[in-house]
Amino acid sequence: MSAARRRGLTGVAAGVAMAVAAGAFAAPALAGASGGGHGGGHGDRHRATQKAMEAAVDANAPGVTAQVRDKHGTWNSAAGIGDLRRQSPRGAHDRYRVGSITKTFVSTVMLQLVAEGELSLDDKVGRWLPGVVEGNGHDGDAITVRQLLNHTSGIYDVLTDPGYQEKMFTEKFLEHRYDTWTPEQQVAIAMRHEPDFDPGKGWNYSNTNYILAGMIIKKVTGTSYAHEIRRRIIEPLGLDATSVPKTDPSLPQPSSRAYMKLKAPDARLHDVTELNPTMAGSSGGMISDADDLNRFYTALLRGRLLPKKQLAEMKTTVPQDPDKPEGDGYGLGLVSRETPCGTVLWGNGGDVQGSTSMTLVTERGGHALSANFNSLDGDLFAVRDAEFCGR
C-alpha cells in the first residue's frame, strides 16, 4: 500500500509513489515568490498559512494556490510559479484538476439516488452491473454499493496494474496522454488480478470502486455520472469554475501549467497540463477551483445536498489503517481527519498527473480550506496545520 493511501490523501494517482523517481531539476528559487494574500483585510489571520505555502514551494513543487473561508470572510492567495517556461506566478484563482475530490461528488449523487429510493447502499453491485465484476476471485454479487464507496470491497485498483502504470507514470505517458479510456476497459484490467481481500474484510483504496460507481449512476439514471453531477450539484450551487470534462485535454483559464516527474533515468519535470480526463473518469477526472470546492464541501456538510440520514451515512467512517483505528477515517467518498491541535475536519484530497489538491472543512462548515500544488509534490499538510492550528 502506498504512503499516499495510508495517509488518505488519495487520488487517481495514488500509486504514483511507486511510479515516479526522485531527481534534480534546475529551476529558480521559488520559496520567496508569492502571489500574496487578499480578502477584505483578513490576510493577517492567515499569515502562518501564507508562510507555509511559501516554504512548501521548491523545484519539485513550483506553485501553490489556496482559499480560506471562515467567519471573517474569504482569503485567496498563491505562492511560487505557475508557468516555468514563462516564469509567471501561480494564480490565486487558478482552476486545476482535482483528482479524487471527484469521488465526493460521485458519492453525493449516489446518496441522492438512495434518498430518492432509486437504489440502496446494500444493493449488490451485480444487481446493477451483472457480469462486470467477475474473474480471478472477484464477485460482484458479494459486494455492496456501500463497500464500493468506502473502499472495503477488496476490488483490485486498476491504477496498480503494471501495464497501466507504465502508460500513466513513465515517459510512455507522453505517448498516451491523449488516449481515450472507457470504464469498461479499466474495470476489465482490474479483473485480470485477484481481489485484495474478501468484501468487507479490510480497507484498501481502489479507484476501480468509483469507476464502477460512475457506471452504476448511468445504469440507474440512464444518463452519465457527469450529467448527474452537473444537474444535481454544479448548477444548483452555481459552481461556475467546476466541470466534468469528457475527452477535452485542456485546462480552462485561469490556470497554471501542471508538472510531473515521469519515471526515467533523468527524472526531470515534464509539463503534463494536457491529458485526456477519461484516464481518471469518475474516480478523479473533474476540474474546479478553491472557491468552488470550499462552497461545495460547506454546502454538503451543512445539509444542503443530502438529507440528514444520507449525510450521516456519508460520515460513517472506517479506519484507513487497521492498525490505527483511531486515525483518519474514510466514509462514503468523504475523509475525516484530526489536526495535531485536535480539530476534526472533513473533506478529501486528490492526486492526478501534475496536480495534488486538498479540501478540508470543519464539522459545521464554518472554516474551509482548499489548496492545490501544480505538481505531485508539495506539503499540503503543512498548509493545513498552519491554517487550522496556526503553525
C-alpha positions in Angstrom: 0.0 0.0 0.0 1.4 3.4 -1.0 2.2 6.1 1.5 -0.4 8.2 -0.2 -3.1 5.6 0.5 -2.1 5.2 4.1 -2.4 8.9 4.8 -5.7 9.1 2.9 -4.7 12.0 0.6 -5.5 9.8 -2.3 -6.3 10.4 -5.9 -6.3 8.8 -9.3 -2.5 8.9 -9.0 -2.5 7.2 -5.6 0.0 4.7 -6.8 2.3 7.4 -8.2 4.8 7.0 -5.4 5.7 3.6 -6.9 5.9 5.1 -10.4 7.9 8.3 -10.2 11.5 8.7 -9.4 13.4 11.3 -7.4 15.9 13.5 -9.2 17.2 17.0 -9.7 15.5 19.7 -11.7 17.2 23.0 -12.5 14.7 25.7 -11.5 14.8 29.1 -9.9 14.4 29.5 -6.2 10.7 29.8 -5.7 10.0 29.9 -1.9 10.0 33.7 -1.9 7.9 34.1 -5.0 4.4 34.8 -3.6 1.1 35.9 -5.1 0.3 37.4 -1.8 -2.9 37.1 0.1 -6.0 39.2 -0.2 -9.6 39.1 1.0 -11.0 42.1 2.7 -8.1 42.9 5.0 -8.1 39.5 6.7 -4.6 38.4 5.5 -3.0 38.8 8.9 -5.2 36.0 10.2 -3.7 33.7 7.6 -0.1 34.8 7.9 1.0 31.3 9.1 -0.8 29.8 6.1 1.0 32.1 3.7 4.3 31.3 5.2 3.6 27.6 5.0 2.7 27.9 1.3 5.9 29.8 0.5 8.0 27.4 2.5 6.5 24.4 0.6 7.4 25.8 -2.8 10.6 24.4 -4.4 12.0 22.9 -7.6 9.7 19.9 -7.3 6.6 21.8 -6.3 6.7 25.0 -8.4 3.5 26.7 -7.1 0.5 26.6 -4.8 -2.9 28.3 -4.7 -5.3 28.4 -1.8 -8.5 29.8 -0.5 -9.8 30.0 3.1 -13.4 30.8 4.0 -14.3 31.5 7.6 -16.5 33.8 9.7 -14.3 36.8 8.8 -14.7 36.3 5.1 -12.8 34.9 2.2 -9.0 34.9 1.7 -7.3 33.9 -1.6 -3.6 33.6 -2.1 -0.8 31.9 -4.1 2.9 31.3 -4.0 5.5 30.2 -6.4 5.5 29.8 -10.2 2.6 28.9 -12.4 4.5 28.5 -15.6 8.2 27.6 -15.5 8.8 28.5 -19.1 7.4 32.0 -18.8 8.3 32.4 -15.2 4.8 33.7 -14.4 3.4 33.4 -10.9 0.9 31.0 -9.7 -2.6 32.5 -9.7 -4.8 32.9 -6.6 -7.9 32.0 -8.6 -6.5 29.1 -10.7 -8.6 26.2 -11.9 -7.0 22.8 -11.6 -7.6 19.0 -11.9 -8.9 17.9 -8.5 -8.3 14.1 -8.8 -10.1 12.1 -6.1 -12.0 15.0 -4.8 -14.2 13.9 -7.7 -15.2 10.9 -5.5 -17.1 13.1 -3.1 -19.2 14.5 -5.9 -19.9 10.9 -7.2 -20.8 9.7 -3.8 -23.1 12.6 -3.2 -25.0 11.7 -6.4 -25.2 8.1 -5.3 -26.6 9.1 -1.9 -29.1 11.4 -3.5 -30.3 8.4 -5.5 -30.5 6.4 -2.3 -32.6 9.2 -0.7 -34.9 9.1 -3.8 -35.4 5.3 -3.4 -33.7 4.6 -6.7 -31.1 2.2 -5.2 -29.8 1.1 -1.8 -26.4 1.1 -0.2 -26.9 -2.6 0.5 -27.7 -3.4 -3.2 -25.2 -5.8 -4.6 -23.0 -4.5 -7.4 -24.0 -7.4 -9.6 -27.7 -6.3 -9.5 -26.8 -3.1 -11.4 -23.8 -4.4 -13.3 -24.3 -8.1 -13.9 -21.2 -9.9 -15.1 -19.0 -6.9 -14.8 -17.2 -7.6 -11.6 -16.1 -11.2 -12.2 -12.9 -13.1 -12.6 -9.9 -14.2 -10.5 -11.9 -14.2 -7.4 -13.9 -11.1 -7.9 -17.7 -11.5 -7.4 -20.0 -8.5 -7.9 -22.8 -10.4 -6.3 -21.0 -10.4 -3.0 -20.0 -6.7 -3.0 -22.4 -3.9 -1.9 -22.6 -0.3 -3.2 -21.6 0.8 0.3 -18.4 -1.2 0.0 -17.6 0.5 -3.2 -18.0 3.9 -1.7 -15.9 3.3 1.4 -13.2 1.1 -0.2 -14.0 -2.1 1.7 -14.9 -4.0 -1.5 -11.5 -5.6 -1.9 -11.7 -4.9 -5.7 -8.2 -4.5 -7.3 -7.1 -1.0 -8.0 -6.7 -0.6 -11.8 -4.0 2.1 -11.1 -1.7 -0.6 -9.6 -1.7 -2.7 -12.7 1.9 -2.7 -14.0 0.9 -2.1 -17.7 -1.5 0.7 -16.7 1.2 2.3 -14.5 3.7 2.2 -17.4 1.3 4.2 -19.6 0.4 6.6 -16.8 3.6 7.3 -14.9 6.6 6.7 -17.1 7.7 8.6 -20.2 5.2 6.5 -22.1 2.6 8.8 -20.7 3.8 11.4 -23.2 2.7 9.0 -26.0 -0.6 8.0 -24.3 -1.7 11.3 -22.6 -4.5 11.8 -25.2 -5.8 8.2 -25.2 -9.5 7.7 -24.5 -10.3 5.1 -21.9 -13.7 3.6 -21.2 -14.8 2.5 -17.8 -15.3 -1.0 -19.2 -11.7 -1.1 -20.3 -10.4 0.0 -16.9 -12.6 -2.5 -15.0 -11.5 -5.3 -17.3 -7.9 -4.5 -16.5 -8.7 -4.7 -12.7 -10.4 -8.1 -13.2 -7.2 -9.6 -14.5 -6.0 -9.6 -10.9 -7.1 -11.2 -7.7 -9.0 -9.0 -5.2 -7.1 -7.5 -2.3 -9.3 -9.3 0.3 -12.8 -10.6 0.7 -15.6 -8.0 0.6 -15.9 -6.2 4.0 -12.7 -7.8 5.4 -10.3 -4.9 5.0 -9.7 -1.5 3.6 -7.7 -0.6 0.5 -8.0 2.4 -1.7 -9.2 1.4 -5.2 -10.0 3.7 -8.0 -11.9 0.9 -9.6 -14.6 1.3 -6.9 -15.5 4.7 -8.2 -15.2 3.8 -11.9 -17.9 1.2 -11.0 -19.9 3.8 -9.1 -20.0 6.0 -12.2 -21.2 3.0 -14.2 -24.0 2.4 -11.7 -25.1 6.0 -11.8 -25.6 5.6 -15.6 -27.4 2.3 -15.2 -29.8 3.8 -12.6 -30.5 7.2 -14.2 -29.9 6.5 -17.9 -27.5 9.4 -18.1 -23.8 9.8 -17.3 -22.3 10.5 -13.9 -21.0 13.8 -15.5 -24.6 14.8 -16.4 -25.9 14.0 -13.0 -23.1 15.9 -11.2 -23.8 18.9 -13.3 -27.6 18.7 -12.8 -27.6 17.9 -9.1 -24.6 19.8 -7.8 -22.8 22.1 -10.1 -25.8 24.0 -11.4 -27.8 24.3 -8.1 -24.7 25.6 -6.3 -23.6 27.8 -9.1 -20.1 26.3 -9.3 -19.0 28.2 -12.3 -15.4 27.0 -12.2 -16.3 23.3 -11.9 -16.6 21.0 -14.8 -16.7 17.3 -15.6 -14.8 17.1 -18.9 -15.3 14.3 -21.4 -12.2 14.0 -23.6 -11.1 17.6 -23.8 -7.5 17.6 -22.7 -7.2 21.3 -21.9 -7.5 23.2 -18.7 -9.8 26.2 -18.7 -8.5 29.6 -17.8 -7.4 31.0 -15.5 -5.0 28.2 -14.7 -1.3 27.3 -14.4 0.8 24.7 -16.0 1.0 21.2 -14.3 4.3 19.4 -13.8 5.3 15.8 -13.1 8.5 13.7 -12.9 8.0 10.7 -15.1 10.0 7.5 -14.3 13.1 7.9 -16.3 16.9 8.0 -15.6 17.0 11.8 -15.7 13.7 12.2 -13.8 13.1 15.7 -15.0 9.9 17.6 -14.7 7.6 17.4 -17.7 4.7 19.7 -18.5 1.6 17.4 -18.2 -1.1 20.0 -18.2 -2.9 18.5 -21.2 -4.3 15.0 -20.8 -7.4 13.1 -21.7 -9.6 13.1 -18.5 -11.1 9.7 -19.3 -7.9 8.2 -17.8 -9.4 9.2 -14.4 -13.1 9.4 -15.2 -15.5 9.1 -12.3 -12.6 8.2 -10.0 -10.8 11.6 -10.5 -11.5 13.5 -13.7 -13.0 16.7 -12.5 -11.7 20.3 -12.7 -12.5 23.0 -10.2 -11.0 25.9 -8.2 -10.5 26.5 -4.5 -13.6 28.8 -4.3 -16.0 26.2 -5.8 -14.5 23.4 -3.7 -15.0 25.3 -0.5 -18.6 26.1 -1.4 -19.3 22.5 -2.4 -18.0 21.0 0.8 -19.5 23.7 3.0 -22.9 23.1 1.4 -22.5 19.4 1.8 -21.7 19.5 5.5 -24.5 21.9 6.2 -27.1 19.6 4.7 -27.9 21.4 1.5 -27.2 18.5 -0.8 -28.2 15.4 1.3 -30.9 14.6 3.8 -29.7 14.0 7.4 -29.9 10.2 7.1 -27.7 10.1 3.9 -25.3 12.7 5.3 -24.9 10.5 8.4 -24.2 7.5 6.2 -21.6 9.5 4.3 -19.9 10.5 7.6 -19.8 6.9 8.9 -16.2 6.1 8.5 -14.0 3.0 8.6 -10.3 3.2 9.6 -7.9 3.7 6.7 -5.2 1.9 8.8 -6.5 -1.2 10.6 -3.5 -0.9 13.0 -4.6 2.6 14.0 -8.4 2.6 14.3 -8.3 6.0 16.0 -6.6 7.6 12.9 -8.1 9.1 9.8 -11.4 7.6 8.7 -12.9 7.1 5.2 -16.6 7.5 4.9 -18.6 7.3 1.6 -16.3 9.5 -0.5 -15.6 11.7 2.5 -12.5 11.7 4.7 -12.3 12.5 8.4 -9.1 14.0 9.7 -7.9 15.3 13.1 -5.3 18.0 13.1 -2.3 18.0 15.5 -4.2 20.6 17.6 -7.3 18.4 17.8 -9.6 20.0 15.2 -11.8 17.4 13.3 -12.0 18.2 9.6 -14.0 16.7 6.8 -13.1 16.7 3.1 -11.0 14.8 0.6 -7.7 15.0 -1.3 -6.8 14.2 -4.8 -3.7 13.5 -6.9 -3.7 13.4 -10.7 -0.8 13.9 -13.1 0.7 17.3 -12.3 -1.7 18.2 -9.5 -2.2 17.5 -5.8 -5.2 19.0 -4.0 -6.9 19.1 -0.7 -10.2 20.5 0.7 -10.9 20.3 4.4 -13.8 21.9 6.3 -14.8 22.0 10.0 -17.8 20.0 11.2 -20.4 22.6 10.6 -18.8 24.2 7.6 -17.7 27.4 9.3 -14.0 27.2 8.4 -12.9 25.8 5.0 -9.5 25.5 3.3 -8.8 24.4 -0.3 -5.3 24.2 -1.7 -3.5 22.9 -4.8 0.1 22.4 -5.9 0.8 22.2 -9.6 2.8 19.0 -9.2 2.6 15.8 -7.3 4.9 17.3 -4.6 4.1 20.0 -2.1 3.3 19.7 1.6 -0.5 20.2 1.9 -0.5 19.0 5.5 1.9 21.9 6.5 -0.6 24.3 4.9 -3.5 22.6 6.7 -1.8 22.8 10.1 -0.8 26.4 9.6 -4.4 27.4 8.8 -6.2 25.3 11.4 -3.6 25.3 14.2 -1.6 28.4 13.5 1.6 26.6 12.9 
